[in-house]
Amino acid sequence: MSSTKGSVVSEPKDEVLLVPNDLVEKTVGVAVDIGASMLKIVFRSKENLEESVGKDTKLGHLQLVSFPRDKLHEGLDYVAKRCALSRPADGRLPTICTTGTGGWEFRKAVSQKFNVRTKSVVEFDCFANAFLYLASHLSRKHLLHPYDDEATVEPLRMVEEYVEVMTALNRSSDETPASDRNCRGKLDFSGSMGKIIADSNEPIAEAEEIYPCLLTICGSVFTYIIINEDKTFQLIEYSARGGRGFHALGSLLTGCKTFEELLDLAEKGNQQNVDIFTNALFSTIDDRSEDDTGDGNLYVSLSRLTNPGLVYCFGKAAGARLEDFRREDLASACLNYVVNDFVQNLFILSRLHKIGRIFLCGSFCNSQLVRSAVTAELVRKNLNAALVKTQIVSFDFIKSGPHLGALGALISAMSKSSSCSEDESAKA
């Protein structure tokens, strides 16, 4: 799943990854990550090699490109014509590493296309090792997407208005709901957004205390890896309700065929036409006298919020039919359903393992629309946590996130101590 134009086979568009020059010079030249939905490739072009070899520079570039999995052979053809492979002087075939669910399945196609031997690398190890490598060499501005301040506006307004309503109810009643006893006086949420304010040219692992952290791979499934202070890491959980599930469910609801089409539709929709928010808690209010305004009632007060909060995902769809809703609104509700569930898992795991830093990568989060939706929900969770004085989390999205697995495979091919298991059947 990727929303990048680089996945369009007719006009593939390479992205450029900034990496240490040493990697550009010493890499074998290409690594392949074949996931359930997408083919992701990191490779060194002839131009990358020319700008790095013999130059007095610390950083160089590699190329990143993606293709739908059903266009695998076209994608391999595209890269094979452009990558600069290093081949042993004795005539032996070079060995490249592959990863992902299709790394083993399509090993012969990869081997034949590049005229190489292949080795399979565990996908989760690739992501963790690539993150550790980049974090030790790249600064925040080179490694991470800028924080999406615009996505915080709506959840902040909602929580601020909620606090105002609860404060007014506290004044009018001697009994305060247990969940709202912290809503007294003006609260400062400035430190509760999950935003790290830092401006250093040093590698992020040196400039900031980023470990321990939760590295989250947002792909066809969502995978959660803890990276400890000593740089060891452990896969702790995964969710089958990931990007593939969003694509599949969204296709059933809307008729969309591709992941990109579904995201485009979601961007045009309004989930409030499918979900039930606080402003739609009451469709009618009967049996009230004219002077019974509902003031002092929690639920009536919540229904009057101008910045409503989500109450029931797909709440308006109960007992309804697909034709009762616009396709755009169904796509929007589907995206936010998956995002809501995903962020809930993030918070549960971060609290369970006492982790305060989260880094997100993977093709599902490669779209600005998805990143904004995840940011808004993470901020809302953080603000709610601040209200009840529990742990908040800081979070960032990795720029090269969709290709982190392929990059880890490229790094593995350089390492003599790699735990790759060689695919004997792929030897030429």
C-alpha positions as CSV (number, residue, x, y, z in Angstrom):
1,M,0.0,0.0,0.0
2,S,1.4,3.3,-1.0
3,S,0.0,6.6,-2.1
4,T,3.2,7.7,-3.7
5,K,3.3,8.3,-7.5
6,G,6.4,6.1,-7.5
7,S,4.0,3.1,-7.5
8,V,2.6,4.0,-11.0
9,V,4.3,1.6,-13.3
10,S,3.8,3.8,-16.5
11,E,5.8,6.7,-14.9
12,P,7.7,5.4,-11.9
13,K,9.2,8.2,-9.8
14,D,12.2,7.5,-7.7
15,E,12.5,9.1,-4.3
16,V,16.0,9.9,-2.9
17,L,17.2,8.8,0.4
18,L,20.1,10.6,2.2
19,V,22.5,8.1,3.7
20,P,26.1,7.9,4.9
21,N,28.5,8.0,2.0
22,D,30.1,4.8,3.2
23,L,26.9,2.9,2.6
24,V,26.7,4.2,-1.0
25,E,30.2,3.1,-1.7
26,K,30.2,-0.3,0.0
27,T,26.7,-1.6,-0.7
28,V,26.2,-4.4,-3.3
29,G,23.8,-2.0,-5.0
30,V,20.2,-3.2,-4.5
31,A,17.8,-4.8,-2.0
32,V,14.2,-5.8,-2.4
33,D,11.3,-5.9,0.1
34,I,8.3,-7.7,-1.3
35,G,5.3,-7.2,1.0
36,A,1.7,-8.4,0.8
37,S,0.7,-5.5,-1.4
38,M,3.8,-3.6,-2.5
39,L,7.2,-4.1,-3.9
40,K,9.7,-1.7,-2.3
41,I,13.3,-1.5,-3.7
42,V,16.3,0.5,-2.5
43,F,19.1,0.7,-5.1
44,R,22.2,2.7,-6.0
45,S,22.2,4.3,-9.4
46,K,25.3,5.1,-11.5
47,E,24.8,8.8,-10.6
48,N,24.7,8.0,-6.9
49,L,28.0,6.2,-7.3
50,E,29.7,8.9,-9.3
51,E,28.7,11.6,-6.8
52,S,30.1,9.6,-3.8
53,V,33.2,7.7,-4.8
54,G,36.4,9.6,-4.0
55,K,34.5,12.6,-2.8
56,D,35.1,14.3,0.5
57,T,31.6,14.2,1.7
58,K,29.9,12.4,4.6
59,L,26.5,11.9,3.0
60,G,25.4,10.4,-0.3
61,H,22.1,9.2,-1.9
62,L,20.3,6.0,-2.7
63,Q,17.2,5.6,-4.9
64,L,13.8,4.4,-3.6
65,V,11.0,3.1,-5.7
66,S,7.7,1.2,-5.2
67,F,5.4,-0.9,-7.4
68,P,2.2,-2.8,-6.8
69,R,3.0,-6.4,-6.1
70,D,1.1,-7.5,-9.2
71,K,3.6,-5.4,-11.2
72,L,6.6,-7.1,-9.7
73,H,8.3,-8.1,-13.0
74,E,7.9,-4.6,-14.4
75,G,9.3,-3.2,-11.2
76,L,12.3,-5.5,-11.3
77,D,12.9,-4.6,-14.9
78,Y,12.8,-0.9,-14.1
79,V,15.5,-1.2,-11.4
80,A,17.7,-3.7,-13.2
81,K,18.2,-1.2,-16.0
82,R,19.2,1.6,-13.6
83,C,21.0,0.1,-10.6
84,A,24.8,0.0,-10.3
85,L,25.6,-3.5,-8.9
86,S,29.0,-4.3,-7.5
87,R,30.3,-7.6,-8.8
88,P,33.3,-9.6,-7.5
89,A,36.4,-9.5,-9.6
90,D,36.7,-13.3,-9.6
91,G,33.5,-13.6,-11.6
92,R,31.4,-15.0,-8.8
93,L,27.8,-13.8,-8.6
94,P,27.1,-11.0,-6.0
95,T,24.6,-11.8,-3.2
96,I,21.8,-9.4,-2.5
97,C,19.3,-9.6,0.4
98,T,15.5,-9.8,0.1
99,T,12.9,-9.5,2.8
100,G,9.1,-9.4,3.2
101,T,6.4,-12.0,2.7
102,G,7.4,-12.4,-0.9
103,G,11.1,-12.3,-0.5
104,W,11.3,-16.1,-0.5
105,E,8.4,-16.7,-2.9
106,F,9.9,-14.6,-5.7
107,R,13.6,-15.3,-5.0
108,K,14.1,-17.0,-8.4
109,A,12.6,-14.0,-10.3
110,V,14.9,-11.6,-8.3
111,S,17.9,-13.8,-8.8
112,Q,17.4,-14.1,-12.6
113,K,16.5,-10.5,-13.2
114,F,19.7,-9.1,-11.5
115,N,21.9,-12.2,-12.2
116,V,22.7,-12.6,-8.5
117,R,22.3,-14.9,-5.6
118,T,19.7,-14.0,-2.9
119,K,19.5,-14.3,0.8
120,S,16.4,-14.0,2.9
121,V,16.3,-11.7,5.9
122,V,13.7,-11.5,8.6
123,E,11.5,-8.5,7.8
124,F,11.3,-7.2,11.4
125,D,15.0,-7.3,11.9
126,C,15.4,-5.3,8.7
127,F,13.2,-2.5,9.9
128,A,14.8,-2.3,13.3
129,N,18.4,-2.4,12.0
130,A,17.6,0.2,9.4
131,F,16.1,2.5,12.0
132,L,19.1,2.1,14.3
133,Y,21.5,2.8,11.4
134,L,19.7,5.9,10.2
135,A,19.1,7.3,13.7
136,S,22.9,7.0,14.4
137,H,23.8,8.9,11.2
138,L,21.0,11.3,10.3
139,S,19.6,14.4,12.1
140,R,15.9,14.9,12.9
141,K,15.3,17.0,9.8
142,H,16.8,14.4,7.5
143,L,15.2,11.4,9.1
144,L,11.7,12.5,10.1
145,H,8.7,14.2,8.6
146,P,7.9,17.7,10.0
147,Y,5.3,17.7,12.8
148,D,1.8,18.3,11.5
149,D,0.7,21.2,13.6
150,E,-2.5,21.7,11.5
151,A,-3.7,18.3,12.4
152,T,-3.7,19.2,16.1
153,V,-6.2,22.2,15.8
154,E,-9.4,20.2,15.8
155,P,-8.7,17.8,18.7
156,L,-7.3,20.7,20.8
157,R,-10.5,22.7,20.2
158,M,-12.6,19.7,21.1
159,V,-10.8,19.0,24.4
160,E,-10.7,22.6,25.4
161,E,-14.5,22.9,24.8
162,Y,-15.1,19.7,26.7
163,V,-13.1,21.1,29.6
164,E,-15.3,24.3,29.5
165,V,-18.5,22.2,29.6
166,M,-17.3,20.0,32.4
167,T,-16.2,23.1,34.4
168,A,-19.6,24.7,34.0
169,L,-21.3,21.4,35.1
170,N,-19.0,21.3,38.1
171,R,-20.1,24.7,39.2
172,S,-23.8,23.8,38.8
173,S,-23.7,20.5,40.7
174,D,-22.3,19.2,43.9
175,E,-21.8,15.8,42.3
176,T,-19.0,15.7,39.7
177,P,-18.7,12.6,37.4
178,A,-15.7,10.7,38.5
179,S,-14.2,10.9,35.0
180,D,-14.4,14.7,35.0
181,R,-12.9,15.7,38.4
182,N,-9.8,17.0,36.8
183,C,-11.7,19.5,34.7
184,R,-11.4,22.4,37.1
185,G,-9.8,25.7,36.1
186,K,-7.8,26.5,33.0
187,L,-5.4,23.7,31.8
188,D,-2.3,24.1,29.8
189,F,-2.0,21.5,27.0
190,S,1.1,23.0,25.4
191,G,3.3,20.0,26.5
192,S,0.8,17.4,25.7
193,M,0.9,17.3,21.9
194,G,3.6,14.6,21.5
195,K,5.8,17.1,19.6
196,I,9.5,17.1,20.2
197,I,11.0,20.6,19.7
198,A,14.6,20.2,18.6
199,D,16.9,21.8,16.1
200,S,20.2,20.0,15.9
201,N,22.4,18.9,13.1
202,E,23.7,16.0,15.1
203,P,22.3,12.5,14.5
204,I,19.0,12.1,16.3
205,A,20.3,9.3,18.5
206,E,22.9,11.6,19.9
207,A,20.9,14.8,20.0
208,E,17.8,13.3,21.7
209,E,17.0,10.6,24.2
210,I,15.1,8.4,21.8
211,Y,15.5,5.0,23.5
212,P,13.7,3.0,24.5
213,C,11.1,3.5,21.8
214,L,8.3,1.8,20.0
215,L,9.0,1.3,16.3
216,T,5.7,0.7,14.5
217,I,5.6,-0.8,11.0
218,C,2.3,0.3,9.4
219,G,1.9,-1.9,6.4
220,S,-0.6,-4.6,5.4
221,V,-0.5,-5.5,9.1
222,F,0.6,-3.3,12.0
223,T,3.7,-4.6,13.8
224,Y,5.1,-3.2,17.0
225,I,8.8,-3.5,18.0
226,I,10.5,-2.2,21.1
227,I,14.0,-0.9,20.7
228,N,15.9,-0.8,24.0
229,E,18.5,1.6,25.3
230,D,21.2,-1.0,24.6
231,K,20.0,-1.2,20.9
232,T,18.5,-4.6,21.3
233,F,15.0,-5.0,20.0
234,Q,12.0,-7.3,20.3
235,L,8.8,-7.9,18.4
236,I,6.1,-7.5,21.0
237,E,2.8,-7.5,19.1
238,Y,1.1,-7.3,15.7
239,S,-2.4,-6.5,14.5
240,A,-4.1,-8.1,11.5
241,R,-6.3,-5.0,11.3
242,G,-3.9,-3.0,9.2
243,G,-3.6,-1.3,5.8
244,R,-4.6,-4.5,3.9
245,G,-7.8,-4.7,6.0
246,F,-8.5,-1.0,5.3
247,H,-8.1,-1.6,1.6
248,A,-10.3,-4.7,1.6
249,L,-13.1,-3.3,3.8
250,G,-13.0,0.0,1.9
251,S,-13.3,-1.9,-1.4
252,L,-16.4,-3.8,-0.2
253,L,-18.0,-0.5,1.0
254,T,-17.1,1.7,-1.9
255,G,-16.2,-0.4,-4.9
256,C,-12.7,1.1,-5.1
257,K,-10.1,-1.2,-6.7
258,T,-6.9,0.4,-5.6
259,F,-5.5,1.7,-2.3
260,E,-4.8,5.1,-3.9
261,E,-8.3,5.4,-5.2
262,L,-9.7,4.6,-1.7
263,L,-7.6,7.3,-0.1
264,D,-8.6,9.8,-2.7
265,L,-12.2,9.1,-2.0
266,A,-11.7,9.3,1.8
267,E,-10.1,12.7,1.5
268,K,-13.3,14.0,-0.2
269,G,-15.6,12.4,2.4
270,N,-17.0,13.3,5.9
271,Q,-17.1,10.6,8.5
272,Q,-19.7,12.5,10.5
273,N,-22.3,11.4,7.9
274,V,-21.6,7.8,8.9
275,D,-20.2,7.9,12.5
276,I,-22.1,9.2,15.5
277,F,-20.5,12.2,17.2
278,T,-21.5,14.0,20.4
279,N,-23.5,16.5,18.4
280,A,-25.7,13.7,17.1
281,L,-26.4,12.0,20.4
282,F,-30.0,13.1,20.3
283,S,-32.0,13.2,17.1
284,T,-35.0,14.4,19.0
285,I,-35.6,15.5,22.6
286,D,-39.2,14.8,23.6
287,D,-41.3,15.3,26.7
288,R,-39.7,18.5,27.8
289,S,-41.4,21.7,29.0
290,E,-40.4,25.0,27.4
291,D,-38.3,26.0,30.4
292,D,-36.5,22.7,30.6
293,T,-33.4,23.6,28.6
294,G,-31.3,20.6,29.7
295,D,-28.7,22.8,31.3
296,G,-26.8,20.8,33.9
297,N,-27.3,17.6,32.0
298,L,-24.0,15.9,30.9
299,Y,-25.3,14.4,27.7
300,V,-27.3,17.4,26.6
301,S,-24.2,19.5,27.2
302,L,-22.1,17.2,25.1
303,S,-24.6,17.2,22.3
304,R,-24.1,21.0,22.0
305,L,-20.4,20.9,21.5
306,T,-19.4,22.9,18.4
307,N,-16.3,20.7,18.1
308,P,-17.9,17.2,18.7
309,G,-16.1,14.1,19.7
310,L,-16.6,10.6,18.2
311,V,-19.0,8.3,20.1
312,Y,-19.8,5.4,17.8
313,C,-17.8,4.3,14.7
314,F,-20.3,3.6,11.9
315,G,-23.0,4.4,14.4
316,K,-25.4,5.7,11.7
317,A,-25.0,2.6,9.6
318,A,-26.8,0.3,12.1
319,G,-29.8,-1.0,10.3
320,A,-29.0,1.0,7.2
321,R,-28.0,0.1,3.6
322,L,-24.9,1.0,1.6
323,E,-27.0,3.1,-0.8
324,D,-28.0,5.3,2.2
325,F,-24.5,6.8,2.3
326,R,-22.1,8.5,-0.1
327,R,-19.1,6.5,-1.1
328,E,-16.8,9.3,0.0
329,D,-18.3,9.3,3.5
330,L,-18.0,5.5,3.8
331,A,-14.3,5.7,2.8
332,S,-13.6,8.5,5.3
333,A,-15.4,6.5,8.1
334,C,-13.4,3.4,7.1
335,L,-10.1,5.2,7.3
336,N,-10.9,6.7,10.7
337,Y,-12.1,3.4,12.0
338,V,-8.8,1.8,11.3
339,V,-6.8,4.8,12.6
340,N,-8.8,4.9,15.8
341,D,-8.2,1.2,16.4
342,F,-4.5,1.5,15.6
343,V,-3.9,4.5,17.9
344,Q,-5.7,2.7,20.7
345,N,-3.3,-0.2,20.3
346,L,-0.3,2.2,20.3
347,F,-1.4,3.7,23.6
348,I,-2.1,0.4,25.3
349,L,1.3,-1.0,24.3
350,S,3.2,2.2,25.2
351,R,1.6,2.3,28.7
352,L,2.0,-1.5,29.2
353,H,5.8,-1.3,28.4
354,K,6.3,2.3,29.8
355,I,7.5,3.6,26.5
356,G,7.3,7.4,25.9
357,R,8.7,7.6,22.3
358,I,7.0,6.2,19.1
359,F,8.4,6.2,15.6
360,L,6.0,5.2,12.8
361,C,7.0,3.8,9.3
362,G,5.5,1.8,6.5
363,S,3.5,2.3,3.4
364,F,0.2,2.9,5.1
365,C,1.6,6.1,6.7
366,N,3.2,7.3,3.5
367,S,0.1,9.3,2.7
368,Q,-0.2,12.8,4.2
369,L,-3.9,12.1,4.7
370,V,-3.2,9.1,6.9
371,R,-0.4,10.8,8.8
372,S,-2.8,13.7,9.6
373,A,-5.5,11.3,10.7
374,V,-3.0,9.4,12.9
375,T,-1.6,12.7,14.3
376,A,-5.0,14.0,15.2
377,E,-6.0,10.8,17.0
378,L,-2.7,10.6,18.9
379,V,-3.0,14.2,20.0
380,R,-6.6,13.6,21.2
381,K,-5.4,10.6,23.2
382,N,-2.5,12.7,24.6
383,L,-4.9,15.5,25.6
384,N,-7.2,13.0,27.3
385,A,-4.2,11.5,29.1
386,A,-3.1,15.0,30.3
387,L,-6.6,15.5,31.7
388,V,-6.4,12.5,33.9
389,K,-2.6,12.9,34.6
390,T,-1.4,9.7,32.9
391,Q,1.4,9.1,30.5
392,I,1.5,10.9,27.1
393,V,3.7,9.8,24.2
394,S,5.9,11.7,21.7
395,F,5.7,10.5,18.2
396,D,7.3,11.0,14.7
397,F,6.9,9.6,11.2
398,I,10.0,8.4,9.4
399,K,10.5,9.9,5.9
400,S,11.8,6.7,4.3
401,G,9.4,4.6,6.2
402,P,8.0,2.5,3.4
403,H,11.5,1.5,2.3
404,L,13.0,0.9,5.7
405,G,12.7,-2.9,5.3
406,A,14.5,-2.8,2.0
407,L,17.2,-0.5,3.4
408,G,17.7,-3.0,6.3
409,A,18.2,-5.8,3.8
410,L,20.8,-3.6,2.0
411,I,22.6,-3.1,5.2
412,S,22.4,-6.8,6.0
413,A,24.1,-7.6,2.7
414,M,27.1,-5.5,3.9
415,S,27.5,-7.2,7.2
416,K,29.7,-10.3,7.5
417,S,27.8,-11.2,10.7
418,S,24.4,-11.1,9.0
419,S,22.1,-13.8,10.1
420,C,20.7,-14.2,6.6
421,S,20.0,-17.8,5.5
422,E,21.2,-18.3,2.0
423,D,18.6,-19.6,-0.5
424,E,20.6,-22.4,-2.1
425,S,17.9,-22.9,-4.7
426,A,18.5,-19.3,-6.0
427,K,22.2,-20.0,-6.8
428,A,22.9,-19.8,-10.5
